[in-house]
Amino acid sequence: MQIDGLRFMMVGGASGMGRATAERVAAGGGKVAILDREGSAGAEVAASLGGTFHVCNILDFEGTEAVVQEAVDALGGLDAAAITAGGGIAARTLSKDGPHDLDAFRGVIDLNLIGTFNLNRLQAWHMSKNEPNDDGERGVIINTASIAAFEGQIGQVAYTASKAAIAGMALVMARDLGSMGIRVNAIAPSLFDTGITAGIPEDFKDVLVKDAAFPKRMGHPYEYAMLATSIIENPMLNGGTIRLDAGQRFAPK
Ligand SMILES: NC(=O)c1ccc[n+]([C@@H]2O[C@H](COP(=O)([O-])OP(=O)(O)OC[C@H]3O[C@@H](n4cnc5c(N)ncnc54)[C@H](O)[C@@H]3O)[C@@H](O)[C@H]2O)c1
């Protein structure tokens, strides 16, 4: 799909990798709708890109349906969507206080897995109404996993479960939606310099990326955006989870 003229929904677009992706799509001539939480910088980011902002908490599963509709109406349809809204907690399966809190585990699954799938099913529904392009494409969906989906560290059991599920869904959804010309991929970043990692002290960032092959640094949000727009543009990228990690493999801790 071409970026020029693309009708693009960026969930989590107020900050970090989502913001960089919205900026890159807008710079390429795409039309952008940003969904993000109340109190985020979503309105300012959208205004700077000539796009629209739609307040959305993806944990409000019923409310999200109406917000997605509102964003699609503003765009005049939906060709592509990406999701970076998400997050995690740090807790071991067992700690000195006892077993992992089950509600805390469920909360991470709700945010990353159910939140993502809820958006995907609605996004795919809107995309299915498009006239196919010359290659038969009606839409493309990009989800955000993590390299923790494959080698989660100590204390990441809930986060890894949710991100492994996002990675696992990519091929199944691509197969489900293939007959409609809708592609689904996930991006699995290593550590990226975004709002979520902003509180990490500089010297500790060096420790966190020491196992990367090259470059030994955190990723820049625009490097995520470069991959996201490649996925949009390249019809052969489908059903996969693409690592964006400078060759890093997480150690146990
Ligand atoms: N930054 C990293 O090192 C890294 C590495 C691997 C995976 N990830 C994944 O990337 C995503 C975070 O993106 P980022 O790193 O650009 O962080 P970020 O904090 O800069 O941006 C995330 C955006 O998502 C929004 N968001 C969070 N929860 C939301 C909710 N419930 N409803 C709506 N919007 C919500 C935030 O307001 C924020 O604007 C997460 O899914 C995270 O697991 C990040």
The ligand as a MOL file (V3000), in Angstrom:
LIG
                    3D

  0  0  0     0  0            999 V3000
M  V30 BEGIN CTAB
M  V30 COUNTS 44 48 0 0 0
M  V30 BEGIN ATOM
M  V30 1 N 10.2310 1.2190 24.4560 0
M  V30 2 C 10.6640 -0.0200 24.5350 0
M  V30 3 O 11.8110 -0.2920 24.9520 0
M  V30 4 C 9.7820 -1.1490 24.1000 0
M  V30 5 C 10.3560 -2.3910 23.8140 0
M  V30 6 C 9.5400 -3.4440 23.3890 0
M  V30 7 C 8.1740 -3.2450 23.2660 0
M  V30 8 N 7.6390 -2.0200 23.5750 0 CHG=1
M  V30 9 C 6.1930 -1.8620 23.4460 0
M  V30 10 O 5.9180 -0.6360 22.7970 0
M  V30 11 C 4.7060 -0.1010 23.3230 0
M  V30 12 C 4.9670 1.2450 23.9920 0
M  V30 13 O 5.3720 2.1730 23.0420 0
M  V30 14 P 6.5420 3.1980 23.3640 0
M  V30 15 O 7.7200 2.4350 23.8180 0
M  V30 16 O 6.6420 4.1100 22.1720 0 CHG=-1
M  V30 17 O 6.0330 3.9580 24.6880 0
M  V30 18 P 5.3850 5.3880 24.9350 0
M  V30 19 O 5.0220 5.4000 26.3750 0
M  V30 20 O 6.2700 6.4870 24.4290 0
M  V30 21 O 4.0600 5.3840 24.0310 0
M  V30 22 C 2.9680 4.5520 24.3450 0
M  V30 23 C 1.6830 5.3430 24.1090 0
M  V30 24 O 0.5920 4.4470 24.3730 0
M  V30 25 C -0.3800 5.1270 25.1500 0
M  V30 26 N -1.1430 4.1850 25.9590 0
M  V30 27 C -0.6960 3.4260 26.9860 0
M  V30 28 N -1.7160 2.7480 27.5410 0
M  V30 29 C -2.8310 3.0990 26.8430 0
M  V30 30 C -4.2060 2.7620 26.9580 0
M  V30 31 N -4.6490 1.9430 27.9340 0
M  V30 32 N -5.0600 3.2730 26.0630 0
M  V30 33 C -4.6240 4.1280 25.0920 0
M  V30 34 N -3.3470 4.5090 24.9620 0
M  V30 35 C -2.4660 4.0040 25.8320 0
M  V30 36 C 0.4270 6.0950 26.0220 0
M  V30 37 O -0.3730 7.1750 26.4950 0
M  V30 38 C 1.5370 6.5360 25.0860 0
M  V30 39 O 1.2040 7.7070 24.3700 0
M  V30 40 C 4.1980 -1.1040 24.3470 0
M  V30 41 O 3.3390 -2.0110 23.7190 0
M  V30 42 C 5.4780 -1.7710 24.7710 0
M  V30 43 O 5.2400 -3.0540 25.3360 0
M  V30 44 C 8.4090 -0.9720 23.9840 0
M  V30 END ATOM
M  V30 BEGIN BOND
M  V30 1 1 1 2
M  V30 2 2 2 3
M  V30 3 1 2 4
M  V30 4 1 4 5
M  V30 5 2 4 44
M  V30 6 2 5 6
M  V30 7 1 6 7
M  V30 8 2 7 8
M  V30 9 1 8 9
M  V30 10 1 8 44
M  V30 11 1 9 10
M  V30 12 1 9 42
M  V30 13 1 10 11
M  V30 14 1 11 12
M  V30 15 1 11 40
M  V30 16 1 12 13
M  V30 17 1 13 14
M  V30 18 2 14 15
M  V30 19 1 14 16
M  V30 20 1 14 17
M  V30 21 1 17 18
M  V30 22 2 18 19
M  V30 23 1 18 20
M  V30 24 1 18 21
M  V30 25 1 21 22
M  V30 26 1 22 23
M  V30 27 1 23 24
M  V30 28 1 23 38
M  V30 29 1 24 25
M  V30 30 1 25 26
M  V30 31 1 25 36
M  V30 32 1 26 27
M  V30 33 1 26 35
M  V30 34 2 27 28
M  V30 35 1 28 29
M  V30 36 1 29 30
M  V30 37 2 29 35
M  V30 38 1 30 31
M  V30 39 2 30 32
M  V30 40 1 32 33
M  V30 41 2 33 34
M  V30 42 1 34 35
M  V30 43 1 36 37
M  V30 44 1 36 38
M  V30 45 1 38 39
M  V30 46 1 40 41
M  V30 47 1 40 42
M  V30 48 1 42 43
M  V30 END BOND
M  V30 END CTAB
M  END
